[in-house]
Amino acid sequence: MESLDHIRDELLRLVKGATDLEGLEQVRVGALGRKGRLTALLKELGALAPDARKARGAALNQLKDAVEVALAEAHARLSDRALDARLAQERVDVTLPIEAAPAGRIHPVSQTTDEIVAIFGAMGFVVAEGPHIEDDVHNFTALNIPPEHPARQEQDTFYLAATAVDGSRKVLRTHTSPVQIRTMLRQPPPIRIIVPGRTFRSDHDATHSPMFHQVEGLIIDRTTHMGHLKGCLIDFCRAYFGMADLPVRFRPSYFPFTEPSAEVDIGCSREGGGLKIGAGADWLEILGCGMVHPKVLVNCNIDPDEYQGFAFGMGIERIAMLKYGIPDLRTFYESDLRWLRHYGFLPLDVPTLAGGLAG
Amino acid sequence: MKTTLGWLKTHLETSATLDAIVGKLVMLGIEVESVIDRAKPLAPFVVARVVEAKRHPDADKLQLCLVDTGQAKVEVVCGAPNARAGMLGVFAPPGAVIPRSGQALKASKIRGVTSNGMLCSGYELMLSDDHTGIIELPEGPQPGESFVKAAGLDDPVLDIKITPNRADCLSVRGLARDLAAGGLGRLEALDAAPVAGTFACPIAVHLAGPDDKACPLFVGRVVRGLKNGPSPVWLQERLTSIGLRPISALVDITNFFTFDLGRPLHVFDADKLEGDLAVRGARPGEHLAALNGKAYELEPGMTVIADARGVLSLGGVIGGESSGCTESTTNVFIEAALFDPVRTAATGRKLAVQSDARYRFERGLDPEFVRPGLEIATRLILELCGGTASEIRVSGAAPEWGRRIRFRPDRVRSLGGVAVAATEQHRILQSLGCAVQETGDHFNVEPPSWRADIEGEACLVEEVLRVHGYDAIPAESLPHAGAVPVPALTPAQRRAGMVRRTLAARGLVEAVSFSFLALKDAILFGGGDPNLKLMNPISADLDVMRPSILPNLLAAVRRNADRGLPDVALFELGPRYRDDTPEGQDLMASGIRAGAVRRKSWDEPPRPASAFDAKADALAALAAAGVSAETVQLEAAAPAWYHPGRSGTLRQGPKVLATFGEIHPAALRSMAVEGPVAGFEVLLDAVPEPRAKGSARPLLRLSPFQPVSRDFAFVVDEAVPAETLLRAARGVDRKLVSEIRLFDLYQGKGLPEGKKSLAISVTLQPVEATLTDAEIEGFAAKLVAAVEKATGGSLRR
């Protein structure tokens, strides 16, 4: 009878010698399969005397365990090797360039408008809108700009060619202020609105565009005074430019629809040729404002002895140019992809006060 | 409006520095646009005397001048014909930068002779346009003295912007008056003592204007026996300092008065007048040869001054050539009048005449300063030109201007936001020329004659604040109604923002383009309504309001393609205009894709933009606006600017929500755009408002049972729209089916001519129990029957 030691040595040698999973399986079947050598030896146990069977059985089981352990080890080793071989074959050149998903952009006017809405929204303003094609009353007369007023000549107004029965012509609104009138005629005070939107002036050169965007603000209630006007706009400028110490200056000016009126400057520096917003030697005008003129209130059926408030207006492109360093107004409307990709904003970059607006 | 510091100080006694004056003006609401220091670039130039001048040995037109520069006598080569021995000129030493050329001067040889500097012309120093000769200085200064000082150029010029309400500040005196009120000095007294006339004014003036307002007051007098030569140096310097050209004493005096006191005058050569003067409306066919050398056709409604022979001048606008003063004028008639601002502005605008007089008259002049202005002017004319003055002849009267305003000093606090003591308010208003009377809790305030802009209480609040200082108003943040503000956006505005960012996230770049475009392009896109044409477009290709955003985006495609960027994906959220009413403006989200939506690459073939890209964009925009694709019907038809076979309309019932498709090749050709280009237009205003149903979502019910998928292919006629098949399939069992996807379209080998195969994948999601084979088979049979019935096709086996 073959010595068990010899069988063990041979089986372990066969296990060790298997070079792939298939070979190893053959070894397993040869040893432990239905017709395997160990299986055959185990089958023979039944023919032995009980004493001899016990000793032989124990030895055989020991042998079987050893072979099974060796098989498991070899299986693990060969599986790893097979996987390595497969992975080596599946290799791709990951340096190949991918085709990036086409990148859309948000126009600076839209982004800036969203920033403005975020800031004034936090102060309780709601967004109002109005038509671009206006009548003379809303664009001028109700705003205390009578026909002969010099301010009417200074604003280069676009007129529509068609005349109404009374000889009047529609205009393209020269400012967002007509929405003040429409709002005051529609709803009673208190009012707190901002009006971002398109405006039109018949002017076209390096610093003027026939179309541009303004944002108008209007508050009407019983108590808002010029100190609030200052506070509101200082708060806005500092939040918009992300500078808590930005100097803001109010100086007297004139608009037909406000009294008192003011122009607002922010601090800047022009040292070395470039413009830098912040504390510096110079001032830069960025918006006009004032307390709503009593005549405008009267024109909107609001009693100026009971109600008062302020209004302001500023150019959206202008403050976008200042904040984002965009040099030329005209480029905003040229739809040049190179410009839009350079100055535009990522679609998901939604301005929020929580996230900060410093750009 | 310009002035110099020195000129300002003739009206304002002050020790304030230039910076303090500029700072005060700005904070009073008088914007100083710039301070021009004329002295700086002229610092190196000195007064010099030509001691000797002789012909250059080698050049006929050049002279050799020996020049005394105060430090040395140097030889200078000079080409000016007026260079001569004895004259005083302006010398530039080597190293001086010549303002006109910006070049530093070097000692150099000219035709063999070294020139050690240069004698300068006004042109070279940028003081005038005169380059015919060198500057000749009047006697007085010594050689070596600074030219800046000798010529009075050390006086800085202030360029000031005056707001339209402040006509009173269109004069040096007006500026001084405001500065004095602002506490920056004392206004010098103005001597307007009458000049006694020695004879009666021989010329009468008849006021017969187009209406009573046209010229309510006309004051005039004659001065006889004067001599009109050049004006004195001080007057010439005043005028040149603010950019005016000195002409003759009489003309210079009127110009000076316009700026110094804000009182335009006109001086007629009395010997050229025929009979009395009339202020009247122009008659049809009349014209005027004006002092600016131009001829104007006049129209009724314009105010003219005429004599027996005809029109002499346009009141408040411009004088006429025929009665103008010359060097030989000896007798004059001086006019000081009030002309109606509205009429003056209209006349000036109609004839396109800009004049300093018009600018002032149309903003409104001090009605009480007509006669004093004439008296002061008379005195200066007598002083500079000699002669004797007649008595003054007054026609008409100053219109009523006085008014009393009830002013509550507490409004400075309640409207202006700063507490200012009533006594201080009283002082400020008085310093501005107001008469103030305190009665109980309010003041009765009478503004001065030169402040027609002060109309009511709010104006007085501004006056007090302006002088007290806007800086002194404490800033207060707006009080909040609550810690958390109400939403700033309406649901529709928020939705528009979602659409904008969704389209950008899909790779489209946002553009902002003009609301107007060329008529021919408008017509291509359903526009061209004559009611939407502009009367005064800035150019012919921007002359009508846009009926669609697409043509603007197509023009952008062309411009980008011209720059080498043919693959364009652009969108714009903005208006289109159907008519000129407020309701005729729609908010659109429109976009285009041109060139390749997918460029050639190593792993996929390139793909040009197609109607399906536009369809996907439109549906994505609608989804962002809250419209799910299942609630939208698609119709294979679209407006004329789309490809008729490759476009569609998305609607809800009769309401059009969007159109999409390839742009019609004819439209592309007309706009010189290379195709194909796909585009879409979403009518955001047509999207229904979300129903107010609260923020809670319907409860999510998840089925524990396994979903089952089955694929079906149908052979149908080529012309059968996929939508017909899908609609039939969807209708079979809406409860059981969770998804139907069309995943294959096949035509060709194996199929009869004119047929196509459409394959769909149907997912069934049971909710009560796992589906049995019989149930699945039953569903399949129903689906096949329904599709076959709807399409006339058959299941492909």
Chai-1 contact restraints between the chains, C-beta under 6 A:
chainA,res_idxA,chainB,res_idxB,connection_type,confidence,min_distance_angstrom,max_distance_angstrom,comment,restraint_id
A,E99,B,S601,contact,1.0,0.0,6.0,A-B,restraint_1
A,P102,B,G507,contact,1.0,0.0,6.0,A-B,restraint_2
A,G104,B,A504,contact,1.0,0.0,6.0,A-B,restraint_3
A,G104,B,G507,contact,1.0,0.0,6.0,A-B,restraint_4
A,G104,B,L508,contact,1.0,0.0,6.0,A-B,restraint_5
A,G104,B,V509,contact,1.0,0.0,6.0,A-B,restraint_6
A,R105,B,V509,contact,1.0,0.0,6.0,A-B,restraint_7
A,I106,B,A504,contact,1.0,0.0,6.0,A-B,restraint_8
A,I106,B,E510,contact,1.0,0.0,6.0,A-B,restraint_9
A,H107,B,E510,contact,1.0,0.0,6.0,A-B,restraint_10
A,H107,B,V512,contact,1.0,0.0,6.0,A-B,restraint_11
A,V109,B,V512,contact,1.0,0.0,6.0,A-B,restraint_12
A,V117,B,A488,contact,1.0,0.0,6.0,A-B,restraint_13
A,G121,B,A488,contact,1.0,0.0,6.0,A-B,restraint_14
A,A122,B,P485,contact,1.0,0.0,6.0,A-B,restraint_15
A,M123,B,L478,contact,1.0,0.0,6.0,A-B,restraint_16
A,G124,B,A481,contact,1.0,0.0,6.0,A-B,restraint_17
A,G124,B,P485,contact,1.0,0.0,6.0,A-B,restraint_18
A,V126,B,A488,contact,1.0,0.0,6.0,A-B,restraint_19
A,V127,B,A488,contact,1.0,0.0,6.0,A-B,restraint_20
A,V127,B,L489,contact,1.0,0.0,6.0,A-B,restraint_21
A,V127,B,Q493,contact,1.0,0.0,6.0,A-B,restraint_22
A,P131,B,P582,contact,1.0,0.0,6.0,A-B,restraint_23
A,P131,B,Q585,contact,1.0,0.0,6.0,A-B,restraint_24
A,I133,B,D580,contact,1.0,0.0,6.0,A-B,restraint_25
A,E148,B,V342,contact,1.0,0.0,6.0,A-B,restraint_26
A,P150,B,P164,contact,1.0,0.0,6.0,A-B,restraint_27
A,A151,B,P164,contact,1.0,0.0,6.0,A-B,restraint_28
A,F158,B,L534,contact,1.0,0.0,6.0,A-B,restraint_29
A,Y159,B,M535,contact,1.0,0.0,6.0,A-B,restraint_30
A,Y159,B,N536,contact,1.0,0.0,6.0,A-B,restraint_31
A,L160,B,D580,contact,1.0,0.0,6.0,A-B,restraint_32
A,A161,B,K533,contact,1.0,0.0,6.0,A-B,restraint_33
A,A161,B,M535,contact,1.0,0.0,6.0,A-B,restraint_34
A,A162,B,N531,contact,1.0,0.0,6.0,A-B,restraint_35
A,K170,B,D580,contact,1.0,0.0,6.0,A-B,restraint_36
A,S202,B,N536,contact,1.0,0.0,6.0,A-B,restraint_37
A,S202,B,I538,contact,1.0,0.0,6.0,A-B,restraint_38
A,H204,B,I538,contact,1.0,0.0,6.0,A-B,restraint_39
A,P210,B,I538,contact,1.0,0.0,6.0,A-B,restraint_40
A,M211,B,F514,contact,1.0,0.0,6.0,A-B,restraint_41
A,M211,B,S515,contact,1.0,0.0,6.0,A-B,restraint_42
A,H225,B,L415,contact,1.0,0.0,6.0,A-B,restraint_43
A,H225,B,G417,contact,1.0,0.0,6.0,A-B,restraint_44
A,M226,B,G416,contact,1.0,0.0,6.0,A-B,restraint_45
A,M226,B,G417,contact,1.0,0.0,6.0,A-B,restraint_46
A,M226,B,I473,contact,1.0,0.0,6.0,A-B,restraint_47
A,G227,B,G417,contact,1.0,0.0,6.0,A-B,restraint_48
A,G227,B,I473,contact,1.0,0.0,6.0,A-B,restraint_49
A,G227,B,P474,contact,1.0,0.0,6.0,A-B,restraint_50
A,G227,B,E476,contact,1.0,0.0,6.0,A-B,restraint_51
A,H228,B,E476,contact,1.0,0.0,6.0,A-B,restraint_52
A,H228,B,L478,contact,1.0,0.0,6.0,A-B,restraint_53
A,K230,B,I473,contact,1.0,0.0,6.0,A-B,restraint_54
A,K230,B,A475,contact,1.0,0.0,6.0,A-B,restraint_55
A,G231,B,A475,contact,1.0,0.0,6.0,A-B,restraint_56
A,G231,B,E476,contact,1.0,0.0,6.0,A-B,restraint_57
A,G231,B,S477,contact,1.0,0.0,6.0,A-B,restraint_58
A,C232,B,L478,contact,1.0,0.0,6.0,A-B,restraint_59
A,I234,B,A475,contact,1.0,0.0,6.0,A-B,restraint_60
A,D235,B,S477,contact,1.0,0.0,6.0,A-B,restraint_61
A,F250,B,Y470,contact,1.0,0.0,6.0,A-B,restraint_62
A,R251,B,V26,contact,1.0,0.0,6.0,A-B,restraint_63
A,R251,B,M27,contact,1.0,0.0,6.0,A-B,restraint_64
A,P252,B,G29,contact,1.0,0.0,6.0,A-B,restraint_65
A,P252,B,R466,contact,1.0,0.0,6.0,A-B,restraint_66
A,S253,B,G29,contact,1.0,0.0,6.0,A-B,restraint_67
A,Y254,B,T163,contact,1.0,0.0,6.0,A-B,restraint_68
A,Y254,B,N165,contact,1.0,0.0,6.0,A-B,restraint_69
A,E259,B,A458,contact,1.0,0.0,6.0,A-B,restraint_70
A,E259,B,C459,contact,1.0,0.0,6.0,A-B,restraint_71
A,E259,B,E462,contact,1.0,0.0,6.0,A-B,restraint_72
A,P260,B,V461,contact,1.0,0.0,6.0,A-B,restraint_73
A,P260,B,E462,contact,1.0,0.0,6.0,A-B,restraint_74
A,P260,B,L465,contact,1.0,0.0,6.0,A-B,restraint_75
A,M291,B,L415,contact,1.0,0.0,6.0,A-B,restraint_76
A,P294,B,A458,contact,1.0,0.0,6.0,A-B,restraint_77
A,Q308,B,L415,contact,1.0,0.0,6.0,A-B,restraint_78
A,Y333,B,V512,contact,1.0,0.0,6.0,A-B,restraint_79
A,Y333,B,S513,contact,1.0,0.0,6.0,A-B,restraint_80
A,Y333,B,F514,contact,1.0,0.0,6.0,A-B,restraint_81
A,S335,B,A511,contact,1.0,0.0,6.0,A-B,restraint_82
A,S335,B,S513,contact,1.0,0.0,6.0,A-B,restraint_83
A,S335,B,A556,contact,1.0,0.0,6.0,A-B,restraint_84
A,L337,B,N560,contact,1.0,0.0,6.0,A-B,restraint_85
A,L337,B,L565,contact,1.0,0.0,6.0,A-B,restraint_86
A,L340,B,V509,contact,1.0,0.0,6.0,A-B,restraint_87
A,P347,B,R501,contact,1.0,0.0,6.0,A-B,restraint_88
A,P347,B,A504,contact,1.0,0.0,6.0,A-B,restraint_89
A,P347,B,A505,contact,1.0,0.0,6.0,A-B,restraint_90
